[in-house]
């Protein structure tokens, strides 16, 4: 109980006032075994957040009347594939999108910009294809690569990156909250399709995802990126494993 109280107090303090810290796994002289040992003391809070994640899925199913794990129902013949994709691949991609660049470097900023542009292309591809032709992909990808190359050169200018990093540090609190909110919105949109009246439930559906996003961001900034991936993977694996057992 004392361990839970300590970790919960640490998390809530960080959530109230996010700090632009150097994660333990990037701290010079910090032993990886010591970081891992400290990380393992997070397990009571991790289990609580995992329960919140499962509860959020059940709440979403109840409010929308949709099976949030319908992918498993459609893919029950290949449960191991679903577990690998949902429990390993998805957490890595999600953490890369929403928390990799919390601790900013030029390379991480370039990756974030590239992924953001790729996401925008994905959203608007149908419109691009309608304006151009069926071979639009052969035009879009080279343009995307050229744009990323030019932006990377621009970002790596010392004066430019110094301004970006200064802005990041000064406004880190709002960056942290904003990314957690975008993650929550992505989580809802990727889980269910809301009808007109069900949009009214959006604030309720967003809250658990936002809290989970805050916790994953806390783990990422305190311990490091791969620790956040590990927490996310375990968090995703729990409901997926339960559903696989139910389908067997």
RAJO-V834886 format. One record per residue. N is the residue number from 1. RES is the residue in three letters. D_LAST is the distance of its C-alpha to the last C-alpha in whole Angstrom. Layout:
n=<N & N>
res=<RES & RES>
d_last=<D_LAST & D_LAST>
//
This chain:
n=<1 & 2 & 3 & 4 & 5 & 6 & 7 & 8 & 9 & 10 & 11 & 12 & 13 & 14 & 15 & 16 & 17 & 18 & 19 & 20 & 21 & 22 & 23 & 24 & 25 & 26 & 27 & 28 & 29 & 30 & 31 & 32 & 33 & 34 & 35 & 36 & 37 & 38 & 39 & 40 & 41 & 42 & 43 & 44 & 45 & 46 & 47 & 48 & 49 & 50 & 51 & 52 & 53 & 54 & 55 & 56 & 57 & 58 & 59 & 60 & 61 & 62 & 63 & 64 & 65 & 66 & 67 & 68 & 69 & 70 & 71 & 72 & 73 & 74 & 75 & 76 & 77 & 78 & 79 & 80 & 81 & 82 & 83 & 84 & 85 & 86 & 87 & 88 & 89 & 90 & 91 & 92 & 93 & 94 & 95 & 96 & 97 & 98 & 99 & 100 & 101 & 102 & 103 & 104 & 105 & 106 & 107 & 108 & 109 & 110 & 111 & 112 & 113 & 114 & 115 & 116 & 117 & 118 & 119 & 120 & 121 & 122 & 123 & 124 & 125 & 126 & 127 & 128 & 129 & 130 & 131 & 132 & 133 & 134 & 135 & 136 & 137 & 138 & 139 & 140 & 141 & 142 & 143 & 144 & 145 & 146 & 147 & 148 & 149 & 150 & 151 & 152 & 153 & 154 & 155 & 156 & 157 & 158 & 159 & 160 & 161 & 162 & 163 & 164 & 165 & 166 & 167 & 168 & 169 & 170 & 171 & 172 & 173 & 174 & 175 & 176 & 177 & 178 & 179 & 180 & 181 & 182 & 183 & 184 & 185 & 186 & 187 & 188 & 189 & 190 & 191 & 192 & 193 & 194 & 195 & 196 & 197 & 198 & 199 & 200 & 201 & 202 & 203 & 204 & 205 & 206 & 207 & 208 & 209 & 210 & 211 & 212 & 213 & 214 & 215 & 216 & 217 & 218 & 219 & 220 & 221 & 222 & 223 & 224 & 225 & 226 & 227 & 228 & 229 & 230 & 231 & 232 & 233 & 234 & 235 & 236 & 237 & 238 & 239 & 240 & 241 & 242 & 243 & 244 & 245 & 246 & 247 & 248>
res=<UNK & UNK & UNK & UNK & UNK & UNK & UNK & UNK & UNK & UNK & UNK & UNK & UNK & UNK & UNK & UNK & UNK & UNK & UNK & UNK & UNK & UNK & UNK & UNK & UNK & UNK & UNK & UNK & UNK & UNK & UNK & UNK & UNK & UNK & UNK & UNK & UNK & UNK & UNK & UNK & UNK & UNK & UNK & UNK & UNK & UNK & UNK & UNK & UNK & UNK & UNK & UNK & UNK & UNK & UNK & UNK & UNK & UNK & UNK & UNK & UNK & UNK & UNK & UNK & UNK & UNK & UNK & UNK & UNK & UNK & UNK & UNK & UNK & UNK & UNK & UNK & UNK & UNK & UNK & UNK & UNK & UNK & UNK & UNK & UNK & UNK & UNK & UNK & UNK & UNK & UNK & UNK & UNK & UNK & UNK & UNK & UNK & UNK & UNK & UNK & UNK & UNK & UNK & UNK & UNK & UNK & UNK & UNK & UNK & UNK & UNK & UNK & UNK & UNK & UNK & UNK & UNK & UNK & UNK & UNK & UNK & UNK & UNK & UNK & UNK & UNK & UNK & UNK & UNK & UNK & UNK & UNK & UNK & UNK & UNK & UNK & UNK & UNK & UNK & UNK & UNK & UNK & UNK & UNK & UNK & UNK & UNK & UNK & UNK & UNK & UNK & UNK & UNK & UNK & UNK & UNK & UNK & UNK & UNK & UNK & UNK & UNK & UNK & UNK & UNK & UNK & UNK & UNK & UNK & UNK & UNK & UNK & UNK & UNK & UNK & UNK & UNK & UNK & UNK & UNK & UNK & UNK & UNK & UNK & UNK & UNK & UNK & UNK & UNK & UNK & UNK & UNK & UNK & UNK & UNK & UNK & UNK & UNK & UNK & UNK & UNK & UNK & UNK & UNK & UNK & UNK & UNK & UNK & UNK & UNK & UNK & UNK & UNK & UNK & UNK & UNK & UNK & UNK & UNK & UNK & UNK & UNK & UNK & UNK & UNK & UNK & UNK & UNK & UNK & UNK & UNK & UNK & UNK & UNK & UNK & UNK & UNK & UNK & UNK & UNK & UNK & UNK & UNK & UNK & UNK & UNK & UNK & UNK>
d_last=<36 & 39 & 37 & 35 & 38 & 40 & 37 & 37 & 40 & 40 & 38 & 39 & 43 & 41 & 40 & 43 & 45 & 43 & 45 & 45 & 45 & 44 & 41 & 41 & 40 & 43 & 45 & 48 & 48 & 45 & 43 & 39 & 38 & 40 & 38 & 35 & 36 & 37 & 34 & 32 & 34 & 32 & 29 & 30 & 30 & 27 & 25 & 27 & 27 & 23 & 23 & 25 & 23 & 20 & 22 & 24 & 20 & 20 & 24 & 24 & 21 & 23 & 27 & 26 & 23 & 21 & 17 & 18 & 15 & 15 & 15 & 11 & 11 & 13 & 12 & 8 & 9 & 11 & 9 & 12 & 14 & 14 & 14 & 17 & 18 & 18 & 18 & 21 & 23 & 23 & 24 & 27 & 28 & 28 & 30 & 32 & 33 & 34 & 35 & 36 & 39 & 40 & 42 & 44 & 45 & 47 & 44 & 41 & 43 & 43 & 40 & 39 & 42 & 40 & 37 & 38 & 40 & 37 & 36 & 39 & 39 & 35 & 36 & 39 & 39 & 39 & 42 & 43 & 42 & 44 & 47 & 47 & 46 & 43 & 43 & 43 & 41 & 43 & 46 & 43 & 42 & 46 & 47 & 44 & 45 & 48 & 48 & 46 & 48 & 51 & 49 & 49 & 52 & 53 & 51 & 52 & 56 & 56 & 58 & 55 & 52 & 55 & 55 & 51 & 50 & 53 & 51 & 48 & 49 & 51 & 49 & 46 & 45 & 44 & 43 & 40 & 40 & 40 & 37 & 35 & 35 & 35 & 31 & 31 & 32 & 30 & 26 & 27 & 28 & 25 & 23 & 24 & 27 & 30 & 32 & 35 & 35 & 32 & 34 & 36 & 33 & 33 & 35 & 32 & 29 & 31 & 32 & 29 & 29 & 32 & 32 & 29 & 31 & 34 & 32 & 31 & 35 & 36 & 34 & 35 & 39 & 39 & 37 & 36 & 34 & 31 & 31 & 30 & 28 & 26 & 26 & 24 & 22 & 21 & 21 & 19 & 16 & 16 & 14 & 12 & 11 & 10 & 9 & 6 & 5 & 6 & 4 & 0>
//
